[in-house]
Amino acid sequence: MSFRIIGTGSALPERIVTNDELSTFLDTSDEWIRTRTGIRERRVISTESLDDLAVAASQRALEAAGIEASDLDLIVCSTTTSDHIMPGQGCAVAAQIGATCPAFDLSAACAGFVFALDVADGWFARGRAKRVLIIAAEEMSRLIDWEDRATCVLFGDGAAACVVEAAEDGLLAMDLATSPDMRALAVPGIGGNSPFKEGERPASVLAMEGQRVFKFGVTTICSAVKRLCMEAGIEVADIDHFVFHQANERILSAAVSRLGLDDAKVGRTLETCGNISSACIPLTLDNLARSGALASGDLVAIVGFGAGLDTGSCLLRWA
C-alpha cells in the first residue's frame, strides 16, 4: 500500500517579531541574524494557543481535501511543545474538529512530520485506515532561552497539516534513521517538585551545538536525497521540488550547492517564519500547493532532520 496527499493547511500566529525588535533586548542586529541564518522575522504565539493553530491548520487541510472530520480514520500529531502533557495535542484537535477516530502524538523533533507519514503508511498497509490527518504543531518560543542570541533568533511558532489517503502509487521511497546523539540539540524534561528526587534539575530550555547540527544537516540532506533516488530508480535531476527542514539558510545553501540542485526547485519559508521544528515541512508544502507551484504528477523530495539525531525522508508523486 502507498498514499497520496489530498489536502494541506497551515496557521501562523498573528504576532510578527522582526530581527530589529530582537535587537532591542539582545546584543544582535538584523544584519547579524540575516547573514548567519537567512531569517528576517518569525511568528510568535501571544494571544493564541497552540491548540488554536493546530485546529485551524487541520480545518484548512480538511477543506482542501473536501472531506469531513467524520471521514478520518486516524489523527497523528507531531509535536515536542504541546499545550498538554496529557492528553495529547492530537486529542485536543480531535475534540475541537469533531473527530472520533484514534488520535495520538508523535515526538521525533524536526523530523516528526515524515515519521508521522510513515506511521500513516503502516496503517494503510494493514488496512486499518483509508484517510489520516497528520498535524505538525510547534510552539518553540516556550522552549528557548530568550537571553541566548545564538538560539532564540532561529525559531518561530506555527502549525500545518495534511490529509493523506491510501493509494497505490503516491509514495516512491521512504527512509527513517537515527544517529543517536543526546547533546547536539536537546531540551531537558520537566523537573517537577518531587521531594524524593535528588540531583540537579536543569531548566527546560533548548541547548544546541551549532556546528554539529550544521554538519549533520548538510550531510543528511545530501545522503537522504541520494538514497531516495536510488530506491526509486531515478536521477536527482528528475525531481521537481525539494522540501527540506528549514533550520538555517546556510544549511540549505550548502546542501543545494553540494547536490548541484536548481535553487528554484527548493521550497523555503525560513525568511519569514524561522525554524518551526516539525511544522516547517508541511508549512512549505501548503505554501507550494496554495500558490499553484505543485502540479499533479510532480515528484517531491522531502527531508526532515533534527534532535535525536533523527532523519526522515520520502519521495512522493504529487496528486
Secondary structure as a PSIPRED ss2 file (coil, helix, strand):
# PSIPRED VFORMAT (PSIPRED V4.0)

   1 M C   1.000  0.000  0.000
   2 S E   0.000  0.000  1.000
   3 F E   0.000  0.000  1.000
   4 R E   0.000  0.000  1.000
   5 I E   0.000  0.000  1.000
   6 I E   0.000  0.000  1.000
   7 G E   0.000  0.000  1.000
   8 T E   0.000  0.000  1.000
   9 G E   0.000  0.000  1.000
  10 S E   0.000  0.000  1.000
  11 A E   0.000  0.000  1.000
  12 L C   1.000  0.000  0.000
  13 P C   1.000  0.000  0.000
  14 E C   1.000  0.000  0.000
  15 R C   1.000  0.000  0.000
  16 I E   0.000  0.000  1.000
  17 V E   0.000  0.000  1.000
  18 T E   0.000  0.000  1.000
  19 N H   0.000  1.000  0.000
  20 D H   0.000  1.000  0.000
  21 E H   0.000  1.000  0.000
  22 L H   0.000  1.000  0.000
  23 S C   1.000  0.000  0.000
  24 T C   1.000  0.000  0.000
  25 F C   1.000  0.000  0.000
  26 L C   1.000  0.000  0.000
  27 D C   1.000  0.000  0.000
  28 T C   1.000  0.000  0.000
  29 S C   1.000  0.000  0.000
  30 D H   0.000  1.000  0.000
  31 E H   0.000  1.000  0.000
  32 W H   0.000  1.000  0.000
  33 I H   0.000  1.000  0.000
  34 R H   0.000  1.000  0.000
  35 T H   0.000  1.000  0.000
  36 R H   0.000  1.000  0.000
  37 T H   0.000  1.000  0.000
  38 G C   1.000  0.000  0.000
  39 I C   1.000  0.000  0.000
  40 R C   1.000  0.000  0.000
  41 E E   0.000  0.000  1.000
  42 R E   0.000  0.000  1.000
  43 R E   0.000  0.000  1.000
  44 V C   1.000  0.000  0.000
  45 I C   1.000  0.000  0.000
  46 S C   1.000  0.000  0.000
  47 T C   1.000  0.000  0.000
  48 E C   1.000  0.000  0.000
  49 S C   1.000  0.000  0.000
  50 L H   0.000  1.000  0.000
  51 D H   0.000  1.000  0.000
  52 D H   0.000  1.000  0.000
  53 L H   0.000  1.000  0.000
  54 A H   0.000  1.000  0.000
  55 V H   0.000  1.000  0.000
  56 A H   0.000  1.000  0.000
  57 A H   0.000  1.000  0.000
  58 S H   0.000  1.000  0.000
  59 Q H   0.000  1.000  0.000
  60 R H   0.000  1.000  0.000
  61 A H   0.000  1.000  0.000
  62 L H   0.000  1.000  0.000
  63 E H   0.000  1.000  0.000
  64 A H   0.000  1.000  0.000
  65 A H   0.000  1.000  0.000
  66 G C   1.000  0.000  0.000
  67 I C   1.000  0.000  0.000
  68 E C   1.000  0.000  0.000
  69 A H   0.000  1.000  0.000
  70 S H   0.000  1.000  0.000
  71 D H   0.000  1.000  0.000
  72 L C   1.000  0.000  0.000
  73 D C   1.000  0.000  0.000
  74 L E   0.000  0.000  1.000
  75 I E   0.000  0.000  1.000
  76 V E   0.000  0.000  1.000
  77 C E   0.000  0.000  1.000
  78 S E   0.000  0.000  1.000
  79 T C   1.000  0.000  0.000
  80 T C   1.000  0.000  0.000
  81 T C   1.000  0.000  0.000
  82 S C   1.000  0.000  0.000
  83 D C   1.000  0.000  0.000
  84 H C   1.000  0.000  0.000
  85 I C   1.000  0.000  0.000
  86 M C   1.000  0.000  0.000
  87 P C   1.000  0.000  0.000
  88 G C   1.000  0.000  0.000
  89 Q H   0.000  1.000  0.000
  90 G H   0.000  1.000  0.000
  91 C H   0.000  1.000  0.000
  92 A H   0.000  1.000  0.000
  93 V H   0.000  1.000  0.000
  94 A H   0.000  1.000  0.000
  95 A H   0.000  1.000  0.000
  96 Q H   0.000  1.000  0.000
  97 I H   0.000  1.000  0.000
  98 G C   1.000  0.000  0.000
  99 A C   1.000  0.000  0.000
 100 T C   1.000  0.000  0.000
 101 C C   1.000  0.000  0.000
 102 P C   1.000  0.000  0.000
 103 A E   0.000  0.000  1.000
 104 F E   0.000  0.000  1.000
 105 D E   0.000  0.000  1.000
 106 L E   0.000  0.000  1.000
 107 S C   1.000  0.000  0.000
 108 A C   1.000  0.000  0.000
 109 A H   0.000  1.000  0.000
 110 C H   0.000  1.000  0.000
 111 A H   0.000  1.000  0.000
 112 G H   0.000  1.000  0.000
 113 F H   0.000  1.000  0.000
 114 V H   0.000  1.000  0.000
 115 F H   0.000  1.000  0.000
 116 A H   0.000  1.000  0.000
 117 L H   0.000  1.000  0.000
 118 D H   0.000  1.000  0.000
 119 V H   0.000  1.000  0.000
 120 A H   0.000  1.000  0.000
 121 D H   0.000  1.000  0.000
 122 G H   0.000  1.000  0.000
 123 W H   0.000  1.000  0.000
 124 F H   0.000  1.000  0.000
 125 A H   0.000  1.000  0.000
 126 R C   1.000  0.000  0.000
 127 G C   1.000  0.000  0.000
 128 R C   1.000  0.000  0.000
 129 A C   1.000  0.000  0.000
 130 K C   1.000  0.000  0.000
 131 R E   0.000  0.000  1.000
 132 V E   0.000  0.000  1.000
 133 L E   0.000  0.000  1.000
 134 I E   0.000  0.000  1.000
 135 I E   0.000  0.000  1.000
 136 A E   0.000  0.000  1.000
 137 A E   0.000  0.000  1.000
 138 E E   0.000  0.000  1.000
 139 E E   0.000  0.000  1.000
 140 M H   0.000  1.000  0.000
 141 S H   0.000  1.000  0.000
 142 R H   0.000  1.000  0.000
 143 L C   1.000  0.000  0.000
 144 I C   1.000  0.000  0.000
 145 D C   1.000  0.000  0.000
 146 W C   1.000  0.000  0.000
 147 E C   1.000  0.000  0.000
 148 D C   1.000  0.000  0.000
 149 R H   0.000  1.000  0.000
 150 A H   0.000  1.000  0.000
 151 T H   0.000  1.000  0.000
 152 C H   0.000  1.000  0.000
 153 V C   1.000  0.000  0.000
 154 L C   1.000  0.000  0.000
 155 F E   0.000  0.000  1.000
 156 G C   1.000  0.000  0.000
 157 D E   0.000  0.000  1.000
 158 G E   0.000  0.000  1.000
 159 A E   0.000  0.000  1.000
 160 A E   0.000  0.000  1.000
 161 A E   0.000  0.000  1.000
 162 C E   0.000  0.000  1.000
 163 V E   0.000  0.000  1.000
 164 V E   0.000  0.000  1.000
 165 E E   0.000  0.000  1.000
 166 A E   0.000  0.000  1.000
 167 A E   0.000  0.000  1.000
 168 E C   1.000  0.000  0.000
 169 D C   1.000  0.000  0.000
 170 G C   1.000  0.000  0.000
 171 L E   0.000  0.000  1.000
 172 L E   0.000  0.000  1.000
 173 A E   0.000  0.000  1.000
 174 M E   0.000  0.000  1.000
 175 D E   0.000  0.000  1.000
 176 L E   0.000  0.000  1.000
 177 A E   0.000  0.000  1.000
 178 T E   0.000  0.000  1.000
 179 S E   0.000  0.000  1.000
 180 P E   0.000  0.000  1.000
 181 D E   0.000  0.000  1.000
 182 M C   1.000  0.000  0.000
 183 R C   1.000  0.000  0.000
 184 A C   1.000  0.000  0.000
 185 L E   0.000  0.000  1.000
 186 A E   0.000  0.000  1.000
 187 V C   1.000  0.000  0.000
 188 P C   1.000  0.000  0.000
 189 G C   1.000  0.000  0.000
 190 I C   1.000  0.000  0.000
 191 G C   1.000  0.000  0.000
 192 G C   1.000  0.000  0.000
 193 N C   1.000  0.000  0.000
 194 S C   1.000  0.000  0.000
 195 P C   1.000  0.000  0.000
 196 F C   1.000  0.000  0.000
 197 K C   1.000  0.000  0.000
 198 E C   1.000  0.000  0.000
 199 G C   1.000  0.000  0.000
 200 E C   1.000  0.000  0.000
 201 R C   1.000  0.000  0.000
 202 P C   1.000  0.000  0.000
 203 A C   1.000  0.000  0.000
 204 S C   1.000  0.000  0.000
 205 V C   1.000  0.000  0.000
 206 L C   1.000  0.000  0.000
 207 A E   0.000  0.000  1.000
 208 M E   0.000  0.000  1.000
 209 E C   1.000  0.000  0.000
 210 G H   0.000  1.000  0.000
 211 Q H   0.000  1.000  0.000
 212 R H   0.000  1.000  0.000
 213 V H   0.000  1.000  0.000
 214 F H   0.000  1.000  0.000
 215 K H   0.000  1.000  0.000
 216 F H   0.000  1.000  0.000
 217 G H   0.000  1.000  0.000
 218 V H   0.000  1.000  0.000
 219 T H   0.000  1.000  0.000
 220 T H   0.000  1.000  0.000
 221 I H   0.000  1.000  0.000
 222 C H   0.000  1.000  0.000
 223 S H   0.000  1.000  0.000
 224 A H   0.000  1.000  0.000
 225 V H   0.000  1.000  0.000
 226 K H   0.000  1.000  0.000
 227 R H   0.000  1.000  0.000
 228 L H   0.000  1.000  0.000
 229 C H   0.000  1.000  0.000
 230 M H   0.000  1.000  0.000
 231 E H   0.000  1.000  0.000
 232 A H   0.000  1.000  0.000
 233 G C   1.000  0.000  0.000
 234 I C   1.000  0.000  0.000
 235 E C   1.000  0.000  0.000
 236 V H   0.000  1.000  0.000
 237 A H   0.000  1.000  0.000
 238 D H   0.000  1.000  0.000
 239 I C   1.000  0.000  0.000
 240 D C   1.000  0.000  0.000
 241 H E   0.000  0.000  1.000
 242 F E   0.000  0.000  1.000
 243 V E   0.000  0.000  1.000
 244 F E   0.000  0.000  1.000
 245 H C   1.000  0.000  0.000
 246 Q C   1.000  0.000  0.000
 247 A C   1.000  0.000  0.000
 248 N C   1.000  0.000  0.000
 249 E H   0.000  1.000  0.000
 250 R H   0.000  1.000  0.000
 251 I H   0.000  1.000  0.000
 252 L H   0.000  1.000  0.000
 253 S H   0.000  1.000  0.000
 254 A H   0.000  1.000  0.000
 255 A H   0.000  1.000  0.000
 256 V H   0.000  1.000  0.000
 257 S H   0.000  1.000  0.000
 258 R H   0.000  1.000  0.000
 259 L H   0.000  1.000  0.000
 260 G C   1.000  0.000  0.000
 261 L C   1.000  0.000  0.000
 262 D C   1.000  0.000  0.000
 263 D H   0.000  1.000  0.000
 264 A H   0.000  1.000  0.000
 265 K H   0.000  1.000  0.000
 266 V E   0.000  0.000  1.000
 267 G C   1.000  0.000  0.000
 268 R C   1.000  0.000  0.000
 269 T C   1.000  0.000  0.000
 270 L H   0.000  1.000  0.000
 271 E H   0.000  1.000  0.000
 272 T H   0.000  1.000  0.000
 273 C H   0.000  1.000  0.000
 274 G C   1.000  0.000  0.000
 275 N E   0.000  0.000  1.000
 276 I C   1.000  0.000  0.000
 277 S H   0.000  1.000  0.000
 278 S H   0.000  1.000  0.000
 279 A H   0.000  1.000  0.000
 280 C H   0.000  1.000  0.000
 281 I H   0.000  1.000  0.000
 282 P H   0.000  1.000  0.000
 283 L H   0.000  1.000  0.000
 284 T H   0.000  1.000  0.000
 285 L H   0.000  1.000  0.000
 286 D H   0.000  1.000  0.000
 287 N H   0.000  1.000  0.000
 288 L H   0.000  1.000  0.000
 289 A H   0.000  1.000  0.000
 290 R H   0.000  1.000  0.000
 291 S H   0.000  1.000  0.000
 292 G C   1.000  0.000  0.000
 293 A C   1.000  0.000  0.000
 294 L C   1.000  0.000  0.000
 295 A C   1.000  0.000  0.000
 296 S C   1.000  0.000  0.000
 297 G C   1.000  0.000  0.000
 298 D C   1.000  0.000  0.000
 299 L E   0.000  0.000  1.000
 300 V E   0.000  0.000  1.000
 301 A E   0.000  0.000  1.000
 302 I E   0.000  0.000  1.000
 303 V E   0.000  0.000  1.000
 304 G E   0.000  0.000  1.000
 305 F E   0.000  0.000  1.000
 306 G E   0.000  0.000  1.000
 307 A C   1.000  0.000  0.000
 308 G E   0.000  0.000  1.000
 309 L E   0.000  0.000  1.000
 310 D E   0.000  0.000  1.000
 311 T E   0.000  0.000  1.000
 312 G E   0.000  0.000  1.000
 313 S E   0.000  0.000  1.000
 314 C E   0.000  0.000  1.000
 315 L E   0.000  0.000  1.000
 316 L E   0.000  0.000  1.000
 317 R E   0.000  0.000  1.000
 318 W C   1.000  0.000  0.000
 319 A C   1.000  0.000  0.000
